Every structure is written in structure tokens, then in C-alpha cells.
Amino acid sequence: MMRFSSKAALLGAVCLSFSAALMPAAQAEGGNGWFVPKTQPAAQAPHPAAHNAAPAPVALPAPAADSQEAADQAPPVLPLPPIPSAPDVAKEAPPPTTIIGVISVSGVMRQTSAAMQVERVLGGRRDALAQDLQREQAGWRDEQQTLQAQAKSLTSDQIQTRERSLQAKVMKAQRDFRNRNRIIQEAAQVSLGQIERELVQVIQKVASAHGMNLVLHSEQVALHVDGQDITNEVAANLNKVLPSVFIPEANVDPEELAKSGKMPTTADGDPQMAASGPAPAAPAAPAGKK
């Protein structure tokens, strides 16, 4: 049985292939990123305990690298303690002759119907989340502008009450959006994890069929011939074995689903039903057997 030591690299490449499509915009400071309101709350007085906190470490200035003294300084001579001599190793059988194959994981994913399904479904949820966030931010700005316009006719206590109410509303919305974002990302992990696990098996089967005992990423290979590239063959077999994957519903928390012990798989019935929710509980053949 062949051993594939590059499993972790394959799985990492799959995640990288879709991180740009499935991950939301990175959080940024100054109100330009997700979950950051347009206006920050007023600065509060520091807590009394802050006066007793240890001062922040002071960065020491770096030595002048262009000084003549530094340029003329010779490297230090350090001691070299003796080390024991390595003993000879008994002769063993040589490894088998290497038969190399190459594969582009990103190329496989571009041809995989299951990966396209994940990008379509979760990409739509990500876009909906971004639109909801924009509407909420617009509402926060409107409320702030209204408060500013009415400030002259309100007392100090009324202004502070309205400000606290708006701040509490913003903080609650931030928590809700973060939670929705987490659910989308965990749904991506659930769905892409199915593709990753199946991909490793398909690569093993295809490589074995060609007698290959070493498969490299094509991005790491400067030159190869067509007969060594198994990208298209792996993609075709992956589409046969795993045409679709289970994606948790938009209103289902994947963590709660996992805790329930009722996480369905692509083996739980019609694969086309896997995209929309749990399949019937009737027993079925193991994944990959049709």
C-alpha cells in the first residue's frame, strides 16, 4: 500500500484555493471593515487600576548599521565543542524505483462540481451578510445624524441615554454579524472537508492505477510530460464519486449540529439532497460506492 506523506499539503492547497471566495473581507480599523461602527464611542476615563499597571516596554534604538565601526568589526569566534562520531548504519534494501506523477489541486477544484456548489451556496450567503451589514451601518449613521441634529433641544442626560442606546444596539448587531459570519465559515469547513477527504482517496486510487508511488504538486515541478499529469483524471473521478456535498442550512449552527450527533454525510441518500439539508436516515452504501 502506497503512503502519501503530502496529505496535509493537499488539504492546505484545497483550502487556499477557496479562501478568497469564501472568506469575508478582512476586518479593518477606522470603520472601514466588518463589524466596526462608523462612529466610535466616546473615550472613557481610565480604570483606577490602570495607574498601577506595568509600563509598556521601551523599544531600544537599533545600532547604526552604516557606521564604520560596525562595518570593520570582525564576526565573533565561538567555541566548537566536540561531538560524537556517527556510527555506520547497516545496509538495507534500496527504496523502490520512483514513478512520479503530478497534480494541480487548484485545477482539480476548478473542475469539481462539489466545489462549485460550495462556492455558489456559501458565496450567496456571504453576499447576503454583506448587504445586511451595509443596511445596518446606514441605519446607525442615520440615527447618529438625527441625534446630532436634535442635540440642541435635548438635555445632557437625554443625549447620554440616546447614545448608550445606540451603542448597545451597535454592539448587539456586531455580535449577531460575527456569529453569522462564523456559521458561514464553519459551513465552509464542513463542506470543503468532505471534498478534501475524498480527494486524497481519489488521488491514491488514480496514482495506484498508473503505478505511481510519488505525486507532486505541479506548481512545484519545472518540467513534466502529459502522461505524468493526473489532474483531469482525478477531477473526473472525483465528480463521479462526490458530485455534491452536504452543506448545513443557513440557519443551522454547524457546532450545534455536530454536538447533536446527527451530522449527515453524502452517503445518507440521494447526493442531490445533501446540498439542501439532512437526508433520510435509511441505511445506505458507504461513500464512493454507487
C-alpha positions in Angstrom: 0.0 0.0 0.0 1.4 3.3 -1.0 1.9 6.1 1.6 1.2 9.7 0.7 3.1 12.0 3.0 1.7 15.1 1.2 -1.8 14.7 2.6 -1.5 17.9 4.7 -0.2 19.8 1.8 -3.1 18.7 -0.4 -5.6 19.7 2.1 -3.9 23.1 2.7 -3.9 23.7 -1.1 -7.7 23.0 -1.3 -8.4 25.5 1.5 -6.2 28.1 -0.1 -8.0 27.6 -3.5 -11.3 28.7 -2.0 -10.3 31.0 0.8 -10.6 34.1 -1.4 -14.1 33.1 -2.5 -15.5 32.0 0.9 -13.8 34.2 3.4 -15.3 37.7 4.1 -13.5 41.0 3.8 -10.8 41.3 6.5 -11.6 43.5 9.4 -10.1 46.9 9.3 -9.7 49.8 11.7 -11.3 53.2 11.4 -14.8 51.9 10.5 -13.9 50.6 7.0 -14.1 46.9 8.0 -16.7 44.5 9.1 -18.4 44.9 12.4 -16.9 48.3 13.1 -19.5 51.1 13.5 -19.0 54.4 11.7 -18.5 56.3 15.0 -16.6 55.0 17.9 -18.0 55.6 21.5 -16.5 58.5 23.4 -13.3 57.7 25.3 -13.9 56.8 28.9 -11.8 57.6 31.9 -9.2 55.0 32.6 -9.9 52.5 35.3 -8.1 53.3 38.6 -6.2 50.0 38.3 -4.6 51.3 35.1 -2.4 53.6 37.0 -0.8 50.7 38.7 -0.2 48.7 35.5 3.3 48.0 34.5 4.6 50.4 31.9 4.9 49.3 28.3 8.4 48.1 27.3 10.5 50.7 25.7 12.0 49.8 22.3 15.7 50.2 22.2 17.1 52.1 19.2 18.8 49.9 16.7 22.5 50.3 16.3 23.7 52.3 13.3 24.4 49.6 10.6 26.2 52.1 8.4 28.8 53.2 10.9 32.4 52.4 10.0 33.0 50.7 13.3 30.2 48.2 12.7 31.5 47.6 9.1 35.0 46.9 10.3 34.0 44.6 13.2 35.0 41.0 12.6 32.5 38.2 13.2 32.9 36.6 16.7 34.9 33.4 17.0 32.7 31.0 19.0 33.8 27.7 20.7 33.1 24.4 18.8 32.7 21.7 21.4 33.5 18.2 20.0 30.6 16.0 19.0 30.5 12.1 18.9 31.1 10.4 15.6 28.1 8.9 13.9 28.3 5.1 13.7 27.8 3.3 10.4 24.3 2.1 9.6 23.8 -1.4 8.4 22.9 -1.9 4.7 19.3 -2.1 4.0 17.2 -2.7 0.9 17.0 0.3 -1.5 13.7 2.1 -1.9 11.6 1.2 -4.9 12.1 2.9 -8.2 10.4 6.3 -8.2 7.4 6.6 -10.6 6.4 10.2 -10.5 3.0 11.9 -11.1 2.0 15.5 -10.8 -1.3 17.1 -10.0 -2.7 20.6 -9.7 -5.1 20.7 -6.8 -6.5 24.1 -7.8 -7.0 22.7 -11.3 -9.0 19.8 -9.8 -11.1 22.1 -7.7 -12.0 24.3 -10.7 -13.4 21.2 -12.4 -15.2 19.8 -9.4 -19.0 20.2 -9.3 -19.0 19.8 -5.5 -16.5 22.7 -5.1 -18.6 24.8 -7.5 -21.7 24.0 -5.3 -19.9 25.2 -2.2 -18.7 28.4 -3.8 -22.2 29.2 -5.2 -24.2 28.4 -2.0 -21.8 29.9 0.6 -20.8 32.8 -1.7 -24.5 33.7 -1.8 -24.7 33.7 2.0 -21.6 35.8 2.3 -23.1 38.4 -0.1 -26.3 38.5 1.8 -24.4 39.0 5.0 -22.5 41.9 3.5 -25.7 43.5 2.3 -27.4 43.2 5.7 -24.3 44.7 7.3 -24.4 47.7 4.9 -28.1 48.3 5.7 -27.4 48.2 9.5 -24.4 50.6 9.1 -26.6 53.0 7.2 -29.2 52.8 10.0 -26.5 53.6 12.6 -25.4 56.6 10.6 -29.0 57.9 10.3 -29.6 57.6 14.0 -26.4 59.3 14.8 -27.1 62.2 12.4 -30.6 62.5 13.9 -29.2 62.7 17.4 -26.7 65.3 16.4 -29.5 67.4 14.8 -31.6 67.2 17.9 -28.8 67.7 20.4 -29.6 71.4 21.0 -33.1 70.6 22.1 -32.1 67.7 24.4 -30.7 67.7 27.9 -27.3 66.2 28.7 -29.0 63.2 30.3 -31.2 62.6 27.3 -28.3 62.8 24.9 -26.3 60.3 27.0 -29.3 57.9 27.2 -29.7 58.0 23.4 -26.0 57.5 22.9 -26.0 54.5 25.2 -29.0 53.0 23.5 -27.3 53.4 20.1 -24.1 51.9 21.3 -25.9 48.9 22.8 -27.7 48.4 19.5 -24.5 48.5 17.6 -22.7 46.1 19.9 -25.6 43.6 19.7 -25.6 43.8 15.9 -21.9 43.3 15.9 -22.3 40.1 17.9 -25.0 38.9 15.6 -23.0 39.6 12.4 -19.9 37.9 13.9 -22.0 34.8 14.8 -23.5 34.7 11.2 -20.0 35.0 9.8 -18.7 32.2 12.0 -21.6 29.9 10.9 -20.7 30.6 7.2 -17.0 29.8 7.8 -17.8 26.7 9.7 -20.2 25.6 7.0 -17.4 26.0 4.5 -15.1 23.8 6.7 -17.8 21.1 6.8 -18.4 21.1 3.0 -14.8 21.6 1.9 -13.7 18.9 4.4 -15.8 16.4 2.6 -14.1 17.3 -0.7 -10.6 17.2 0.9 -11.0 13.7 2.4 -12.5 12.3 -0.8 -9.8 14.0 -2.9 -7.0 12.2 -1.0 -8.6 8.9 -1.7 -9.1 9.6 -5.4 -5.5 10.7 -5.8 -4.4 7.4 -4.2 -6.6 5.3 -6.5 -5.6 7.1 -9.7 -1.9 7.1 -8.8 -2.1 3.4 -8.0 -3.8 2.7 -11.3 -0.8 4.2 -13.1 1.8 2.6 -10.8 2.8 6.0 -9.4 4.4 6.0 -5.9 5.2 9.7 -5.7 2.8 12.5 -6.6 4.0 16.1 -6.6 2.2 19.4 -6.9 2.5 20.6 -10.5 3.3 24.1 -9.2 6.5 22.7 -7.7 7.6 20.9 -10.9 9.5 22.8 -13.5 9.0 20.2 -16.3 6.9 17.1 -16.8 5.2 15.2 -19.6 1.5 14.9 -20.3 1.4 11.3 -19.1 2.5 12.3 -15.6 -0.2 14.8 -15.1 -3.3 13.2 -13.4 -5.2 16.4 -12.7 -8.0 15.9 -15.2 -8.4 12.2 -14.4 -8.6 12.9 -10.7 -11.2 15.6 -11.3 -13.3 13.3 -13.5 -13.2 10.5 -10.8 -14.0 13.0 -8.0 -17.1 14.2 -9.9 -18.3 10.6 -10.2 -17.7 9.7 -6.6 -18.7 13.0 -5.0 -20.9 15.1 -7.3 -22.2 17.2 -4.4 -21.6 17.6 -0.7 -23.7 18.3 2.4 -23.8 22.0 3.3 -25.6 22.9 6.6 -28.6 25.1 6.2 -28.1 28.8 6.6 -29.9 28.9 9.9 -28.2 25.9 11.3 -25.1 26.2 13.6 -22.6 23.6 12.5 -21.2 23.3 16.0 -24.7 22.5 17.4 -25.3 20.1 14.6 -22.1 18.3 15.4 -22.9 18.1 19.1 -26.3 16.6 18.3 -24.6 13.6 16.7 -26.9 13.8 13.7 -24.4 15.2 11.2 -25.4 13.7 7.8 -23.0 12.7 5.1 -23.0 12.3 1.4 -23.7 8.6 2.0 -27.1 9.2 3.6 -29.2 9.1 0.5 -29.5 11.0 -2.8 -26.4 13.2 -3.2 -28.6 16.0 -4.7 -30.5 16.2 -1.4 -27.2 16.7 0.5 -27.0 20.3 -0.6 -30.3 21.3 1.0 -30.2 19.5 4.3 -30.2 16.2 6.2 -31.1 13.2 4.1 -33.4 10.3 5.3 -32.0 8.1 8.0 -32.3 4.9 5.9 -29.0 2.9 5.7 -27.0 3.3 2.5 -23.9 2.1 0.9 -20.5 3.6 2.0 -19.4 6.8 0.3 -17.8 6.1 -3.1 -19.9 3.0 -3.8 -22.8 3.5 -6.2 
